[in-house]
Amino acid sequence: MSSNNIKLIAGPCVIESAELLDTVAQELVRINGELGTDIIFKASFDKANRTSLHSFRGPGIDKGLQMLADVKTKYGLRLTTDIHESWQAAPAGEVVDILQIPAFLCRQTDLLVAAAKTGKIVNIKKAQFLSGKDMRYPFEKAMDSGAREVWLTERGNCFGYNNLVVDFRNIPDMKEIAPTVIMDCTHSVQRPSAGDGKTVGDRRFVPSMALAAKAFGATGFFFEVHPDPDKGLSDAANMLELHKLGALVKQLIG
């Protein structure tokens, strides 16, 4: 598979500052120029599903979408962000190229319908409690509601309490439903709610998740990245160090 056919998504978990967005965007532009890729920039304007009420959620939709629009204007990168409520679909769709449906919400019919009606690509993350084959129904909800293109994303399944496991068979199962199946290589190494009121995990397994997904036929890869992940305000334990992204992408497209 050539680099032109592989979908790549990368960016910080949540919008922390304009400076962070600039730092990450500049590195994505550099990688794109060096490798001929088209990495899509991702960041969340609101992390509505944080474990604790006191966790950082982001700048909110108005300021966050403006900051994402600034990234597109300055760097020419395609954008994606996640939405949590139906009313967010239309304003987010005015700014981003792909609307991401969070895993916990992939069965929310009104959310899928609203995203589909924007005319943007809809990327649906597979819930931690569903199999790959189960994603037929969220896919059909979006397509039957007018979506022009729907992607599916694998991100692991619940394995008892506070742990996830990836069944890579979900990738070929979902490819029977949708032509584009993304591997979320960073959320899949989470240990949900296992860190005294926050989700923790182990980023050292991120490259292995990506390479295993490639072997199972994934058509794209999603990485949350940060120049200093341990200081990140969301998903700090799981984000890949920004400086390691280029080498990993090169390995995946080679």
N, C-alpha and C positions, 0 to 999 in steps of 0.2 A: 504494500500500500504506500503510495507516494505521500509526501508531506502535504500536498494540496488536498488530499482526501481525508486526512486525519483532522478531527475537530479537537482543538486545544483551548482550554479555559483556565485562566489563572488570575489571582488577585488576592488581596487581603480579605479575611473573613468579614470584617465590618469596616465601614468608613470611620477611621479614627481622626484623620486630619487631611487637609489638602496636600501637605508635604508628603505624607505616606503615599497617597495616590500618585503623586508625581514621581516618587522614587520607584515605585513598582511599574508604572506605565513606561518610564524611560527604559527599564530593563527589558520589558516585553517588546518594545520597539527595537531594541538592540538585537534581541534574539530573532525576531522576525526578519530583520535585515540580514543577519548572518546565516540563518537556516532556511529562509524562504517560507517560513510558516505564517500563519494568520491567527495568532493567539488572541482569544476574546478576553477582554478585561472584565473581571467580576469583583464586585464588592456589594455589601448589603447596606441599605440606608437604615434598616431597622431589624435587629435580631429579636423577633417577637417571641421566640421559643427558648429563651435563656432559662437555665435551671432555677436561678434565684431572682427574686424581685429586685434585688440590689445590684445585679450585674449590668454592665454597660451595654446599651442597646444600639447606639448610633445616633446620628444627627436628626433622624426623622425624614419623612418623605420629601418635604419641600426643599429643604437645604440639601439633603442627600442627592436628589435627582439633579439639582443644579450643579453639584460637585461632579457627578458622573458626566453630565453634559459638557462640563469644562474639560474633562479628560478626552472626550471624543473630539472636541474642537482643537485642542492643543496637540493631540498625538495621533488622531485618525484611527484609533482602535475601535473595533466593534465592542459592544457592551452587553453584559447581562447582569441582572439582579433578581433577587427573589421577592415575591409578593406573598402576603399572608391573608389579605382580605380582598373580596371581590372588587371593591371600589378602587383599590390601588392599581388594578390592571390598566385602566385607560391612561392615567397620567404617567405611569411607568412606561407604557408602550409608546408614548410620545418621545421618549428619550433613548430607550435601550433597543437592541436588536433581537434579543432572546429573553423571554420571561421564564424564570425558573420557579417551579412549584416545589416547595419544601416537602421532604419525605413524609413528615407527619400529616401533611395536608393533601396527599395525592388522591384521596377519595372524596375530597370536598367538591361536589358537583358544581356549585355556583362559582367557585373559584376557577375551576377548569374552563367552564363556559365563558366566563368573563375574559380570561386570558386568550382563549381561542378567537374571540370576537375582535380582538385588537388587530388581527392580521399578522402579528409577529410570530416567530418561531416559539413554540412552547416546549420547554425542557422539563419533564416530569421526573422527579427523583423517586425511586422505588422506596416504599415504606419499609421500615425495619421489621414489620410484621407480615409482609407479603412475599410471595415467591415471584420469580421472574414471569412465570406464566400468568399470574394474577394481574400483571400490568396491562393485559389486553383491555381491561375495562376502563381504567383511566385514559388510555390511548384512544379508545373508541369515543369516550365522552368528549374529548377535545376535538377529534377529527369530525365527529358528527355535528359539532357546534361551529364548524367552519374554519378550524385551524388549517393553515396552508402546509404546515410541517410540524411534526411532533418528534422530539427526541426522548429517549428514556435513559435514566442514569442509575447505575448500581451503586449502593453505598453500604452494603452489609446488612445482616439480620441480627435481631436480638438473640443472645446466647445466654440464657439465664439472666441474672441481674448484673447491671453495670458492665456489660461486655457485648461486643459485636463479633460476628464471624462472617467471612465472605464465602459464599458458595458460588464459585466462578461459573458453574453451570447456568446460573441466571443470565449470563451474558448471551450465550447462544440461544437460550430460551426467549430472551427479549428481542433478539435479532429476527426471530420468526414473526414478531409483531411490528417492529419498527426498523427501518434500515440504519438508523443512527442510534448506537448504544454507547453511552459514555461511562467510563469508570471514574468514580469519585475516589481518588487515591488518598485523600487526607481525612475526610469524614469516616472512611472505613476503618481507620486505625484508632477511633475514639474508644474510650471507656465511659459511656454516658453516666453522668451524675455521680461518678465514683470519686470525686475530689472534694468532699466537704462543701457541697453546694455548687459545684461546677463540674463540667465535663472535662476529663483528662484523656490521655492517650499516649501514643508512642510514635513519634514522627520517623524513627529510624526504619520503620517498615514501609514507608511510603513508596520508595523505589521498587521494592519487591511487589507491592500491590499493583503498580503500573505494569511491570514486566509480565506478571502472571496474567493480568487482564489482556495484554497484547496477545499472549499465547492462546487465549480463549476467544480471540477475534473481536475485541473491543474496537470500535471505530473512532473513539475519542477518549480524552483524558482530562480530568479536572483536578487542579491543584490549588489549594489555598496557600499563599506564600506571604512572607513578611521578611523584611531585612533583619529583624531581631525578634524571632518568634516568641521567645520567652517573655518579652515585654508586650506582646500583643494583648489587646483588651477582650478578645474572644477567641476561643479555640487555640490558645497559645501552645498547648502541648502537641497539637497535631499539624500545625502549619509547617510547610517546608521552608528551609532557609532560602531566601530569594537568590542568593548567589549560586545555589546548586541546581536551579531550574534549567538553565541552558544545557548543561551536560546531560541531564536526564531526558530532556526533549530530544536532544541529538540522538541519544540511544534508542528512543522510542520510534523515531522516524527513519532510522537507519535500516 
